[in-house]
Amino acid sequence: MIHSTFSKGGIHPAACKTTLSGIEALPLPRRAVVPLQQHIGAPARPIVAKGDSVRRGQLIAEAPYAMSAAVHAPVSGTVAALEDALMPDGRRRPCIVITADEATHDADETERMRYWLAIDSMATPDVDADTIKRRVARAGIVGMGGATFPSAIKLAPRDKVDLLIINGCECEPFLTCDDALMRAYPAKIIAGVQMMMKATAIDRAVIAIEDNKPEAAAALAAHAVSAAGVEVKILRTKYPQGGERQLIDAVSGRKVPSGAIPSAVGVIVHNVATAFAVWQAVSTDMPLIERVISISGDIPADQRRNYRAAIGTPFAEIPFTLPPDADTKIILGGPMMGKCTVTLDAPVTKGTSGITVLTDARRQPLMPCIRCGACVDACPMGLEPYLLETYGRLRRWDDARAADVADCIECGSCSWSCPSRRPLLDYIRRAKNRCRQR
Amino acid sequence: MPPTLTMDKKMIFSPAPHVHRRRTTGHAMLHVLIALVPAVACAIFYFGWHAAAVMAVAVAACLATEWLITTRLLKQKSHLADCSALLTGVLLALNLPASLPLWMVAVGAIVAIGIAKMAFGGLGCNIFNPALVGRVFLLISFPVAMTTWPLPGAPDGATGATFLTLAKNGSPEFAYNVGDMLAGNIPGSMGEVSALALIAGGIYLLAMKVIRIWIPLSIIAGLTAVDLLAGFPPGLDIISGGLLLGAIFMATDYVTSPMTTRAMIAYGLAIGIITAVIRRWGAYPEGMSFAILIMNGVTPLLDRYLRPRRLAPKPART
């Protein structure tokens, strides 16, 4: 059977999804570094001071505006500092540092283990739309696919919406965190989707999954049977199937206009992990203090795993060994859109989908453009990357704008497909940023 | 022990994406060379050692010209490894009669690389297909030598008229049988005679996703349309002359052809129509080279006006 897909471009990078199945608990950190800004919007405002003792799940920074997200303590302990700590990009950003002592650490781990052992039997309460929205906002939930847009805002759309799309595509190579979550908690994800439908008064939800994840699709489909208005739709495995505009196109055929958001065409898109977090928040009053991360890439096969990690866990506490004597890249997220980290001291945040270690990822020497058109074929937005690259390189910002550089979703398909190894996206990003500033 | 990021590890940082498909520009050129193997084999099979000599001189002169210009004139590193000069040499040879004096072959190669390619800025910058510029330069400079076609397998130097010349002069129908035209047992330029060898190469290029079908298909469509209007048998027209060689290997040259599907179709249709018009009503019996070169010149305009359709529609102005 040929599954549907988005209508323009797309590429087929090697999937490399070789993590072991299942989700394991990563030990809670003794020292958690919790950034105040793990989302798009304003940073959260701390409501604790140095020396305060906090317990796991307690609100430690509140959202000052709607366009922000609350932050909770991922471990019990003492607030050791409110300081600027190192982020993956090498900059320092305001964080709350919590240190756990032996007793609180053990108590936390016990409580955490009990929670996850009991989760299958936990009931889903019947609550009204306002309660759902309030609890989602209170739990500090943000889009967990990587965009980290505050979820509560998306659950209160201003436009009239009639379709909820749940993104379970996970089209990035290497990453398997959403796959693992869908296989482990299909019933809870469906329940979370129903809560999102209730909150937004949408009566139709489509959970979209690429056809390379048949177990996850089957698990969700089995539970979707009894959920009114929820269906599972299998899409072709093609990057960037999980791109918001591509996904909406693939599922509904609707085209989100340039510069508009999905609700302009009556659609809201949420990630499967977000749906699960919504269920946790509404049903168990659990704030977003843990998430599933994939560790994968050029590391020993038995170290490629999915972990349930506390927000604030330094990357250095994740067990994986870097390849010796090799040029190594440590990427946050997948290899298509992930960013390199310059330090392993930076913490896991709400938007961290995983770590991909790559060797031999050094850029190859570039050659002249031979106008082969591979980038034009690959662009899922129907742009002309070769032209935008030239405009970016020559600083012709007005021409870049006229050629719709603002539509670029930075998926990297153009750079991936270029046989002359031209860094197309580097220049396109530059033009895009410049056009946005002016 | 948790790992730590230490400075003795060679860490790399760069913006996304961090992975890349395997194919390089050199690979693409190699695929085209592989696709040309049947045509080259046919050329040597039908026209013997002199075909091999023309091929060798064309390739050697192309490589030498490119090497001299890049390393001596421009003081750059040699980039012969990208195989593009090699490919130009092979394509030029396939566009020549096997009996062409070797010094003329060398002149054609020097014009192809020196003028059509390097003078415009080298790989990726040329407007016109280098091999075709070389061929047309020779055709205009040495019209007799360039239109003297040896008979396949005739060691005594016997020559014959091509199907298209016969067609121009009046009686095309039974001059050559279709089997010989498909196999290549007819007079013509080295690489154009065997339709089957060219089609095999074309299928390989399509299967390896080196070219897309739009340009060859629309060239054939454009030619057929004119033939039907002019009352000429279109099937014979497709497998005669340089049409298949041009449609599969010359017009699809990345550098000189358009990049969007819509522009490719317009480009192909125009090449087919111009070729048929020259063949039926022009001064030359064959017009494929001219048609491709004319449309090479139009390619930038096609790319400019036949843009890909955006996924995101423009928001309605309020």
Boltz contact constraints between the chains, C-beta under 6 A:
constraints:
  - contact:
      token1: [A, 8]
      token2: [B, 311]
      max_distance: 6.0
  - contact:
      token1: [A, 13]
      token2: [B, 19]
      max_distance: 6.0
  - contact:
      token1: [A, 255]
      token2: [B, 313]
      max_distance: 6.0
  - contact:
      token1: [A, 257]
      token2: [B, 312]
      max_distance: 6.0
  - contact:
      token1: [A, 257]
      token2: [B, 313]
      max_distance: 6.0
  - contact:
      token1: [A, 257]
      token2: [B, 315]
      max_distance: 6.0
  - contact:
      token1: [A, 258]
      token2: [B, 312]
      max_distance: 6.0
  - contact:
      token1: [A, 258]
      token2: [B, 314]
      max_distance: 6.0
  - contact:
      token1: [A, 258]
      token2: [B, 315]
      max_distance: 6.0
  - contact:
      token1: [A, 259]
      token2: [B, 315]
      max_distance: 6.0
  - contact:
      token1: [A, 260]
      token2: [B, 315]
      max_distance: 6.0
  - contact:
      token1: [A, 316]
      token2: [B, 2]
      max_distance: 6.0
  - contact:
      token1: [A, 316]
      token2: [B, 4]
      max_distance: 6.0
  - contact:
      token1: [A, 317]
      token2: [B, 2]
      max_distance: 6.0
  - contact:
      token1: [A, 321]
      token2: [B, 3]
      max_distance: 6.0
  - contact:
      token1: [A, 322]
      token2: [B, 3]
      max_distance: 6.0
  - contact:
      token1: [A, 327]
      token2: [B, 10]
      max_distance: 6.0
  - contact:
      token1: [A, 327]
      token2: [B, 12]
      max_distance: 6.0
  - contact:
      token1: [A, 328]
      token2: [B, 11]
      max_distance: 6.0
  - contact:
      token1: [A, 329]
      token2: [B, 12]
      max_distance: 6.0
  - contact:
      token1: [A, 329]
      token2: [B, 18]
      max_distance: 6.0
  - contact:
      token1: [A, 331]
      token2: [B, 18]
      max_distance: 6.0
  - contact:
      token1: [A, 335]
      token2: [B, 18]
      max_distance: 6.0
  - contact:
      token1: [A, 335]
      token2: [B, 19]
      max_distance: 6.0
  - contact:
      token1: [A, 336]
      token2: [B, 17]
      max_distance: 6.0
  - contact:
      token1: [A, 337]
      token2: [B, 16]
      max_distance: 6.0
  - contact:
      token1: [A, 338]
      token2: [B, 16]
      max_distance: 6.0
  - contact:
      token1: [A, 340]
      token2: [B, 13]
      max_distance: 6.0
  - contact:
      token1: [A, 344]
      token2: [B, 5]
      max_distance: 6.0
  - contact:
      token1: [A, 358]
      token2: [B, 18]
      max_distance: 6.0
  - contact:
      token1: [A, 361]
      token2: [B, 18]
      max_distance: 6.0
  - contact:
      token1: [A, 362]
      token2: [B, 12]
      max_distance: 6.0
  - contact:
      token1: [A, 367]
      token2: [B, 25]
      max_distance: 6.0
  - contact:
      token1: [A, 368]
      token2: [B, 123]
      max_distance: 6.0
  - contact:
      token1: [A, 368]
      token2: [B, 124]
      max_distance: 6.0
  - contact:
      token1: [A, 369]
      token2: [B, 124]
      max_distance: 6.0
  - contact:
      token1: [A, 370]
      token2: [B, 25]
      max_distance: 6.0
  - contact:
      token1: [A, 370]
      token2: [B, 124]
      max_distance: 6.0
  - contact:
      token1: [A, 370]
      token2: [B, 254]
      max_distance: 6.0
  - contact:
      token1: [A, 370]
      token2: [B, 255]
      max_distance: 6.0
  - contact:
      token1: [A, 371]
      token2: [B, 254]
      max_distance: 6.0
  - contact:
      token1: [A, 371]
      token2: [B, 255]
      max_distance: 6.0
  - contact:
      token1: [A, 372]
      token2: [B, 254]
      max_distance: 6.0
  - contact:
      token1: [A, 373]
      token2: [B, 259]
      max_distance: 6.0
  - contact:
      token1: [A, 376]
      token2: [B, 259]
      max_distance: 6.0
  - contact:
      token1: [A, 376]
      token2: [B, 260]
      max_distance: 6.0
  - contact:
      token1: [A, 376]
      token2: [B, 308]
      max_distance: 6.0
  - contact:
      token1: [A, 381]
      token2: [B, 311]
      max_distance: 6.0
  - contact:
      token1: [A, 382]
      token2: [B, 308]
      max_distance: 6.0
  - contact:
      token1: [A, 382]
      token2: [B, 309]
      max_distance: 6.0
  - contact:
      token1: [A, 382]
      token2: [B, 310]
      max_distance: 6.0
  - contact:
      token1: [A, 382]
      token2: [B, 311]
      max_distance: 6.0
  - contact:
      token1: [A, 407]
      token2: [B, 312]
      max_distance: 6.0
  - contact:
      token1: [A, 412]
      token2: [B, 16]
      max_distance: 6.0
  - contact:
      token1: [A, 412]
      token2: [B, 17]
      max_distance: 6.0
  - contact:
      token1: [A, 415]
      token2: [B, 17]
      max_distance: 6.0
  - contact:
      token1: [A, 416]
      token2: [B, 17]
      max_distance: 6.0
  - contact:
      token1: [A, 416]
      token2: [B, 20]
      max_distance: 6.0
  - contact:
      token1: [A, 416]
      token2: [B, 21]
      max_distance: 6.0
  - contact:
      token1: [A, 417]
      token2: [B, 21]
      max_distance: 6.0
  - contact:
      token1: [A, 419]
      token2: [B, 23]
      max_distance: 6.0
  - contact:
      token1: [A, 419]
      token2: [B, 24]
      max_distance: 6.0
  - contact:
      token1: [A, 419]
      token2: [B, 25]
      max_distance: 6.0
  - contact:
      token1: [A, 419]
      token2: [B, 28]
      max_distance: 6.0
  - contact:
      token1: [A, 420]
      token2: [B, 25]
      max_distance: 6.0
  - contact:
      token1: [A, 426]
      token2: [B, 15]
      max_distance: 6.0
